[in-house]
Amino acid sequence: MKVTIDLPDRFGDIDETYAREALVATLYSNGKLSGREAREVLGMSRREFEDMLPRYGFSILVDNEANVQTELDT
């Protein structure tokens, strides 16, 4: 899926990497993506992903049942 967002010019300093990471971090935090899915989307290792999350105000600990089971299955 491809998502396009038009932002006002005053947000011109937001680059694609920042927007992608922020969206994926939010989806992960809300339980819409598992850690593995989020890492695949971003092309990151587990360590890189865990280091990235706090930059966007999120914890590596997302404790919904689906995420826990997905992580246990990997």
Secondary structure, DSSP 8 states (H G I E B T S, - for coil): --------GGGTT--HHHHHHHHHHHHHHTTSS-HHHHHHHHT--HHHHHHHGGGGT--S----HHHHHHHHH-
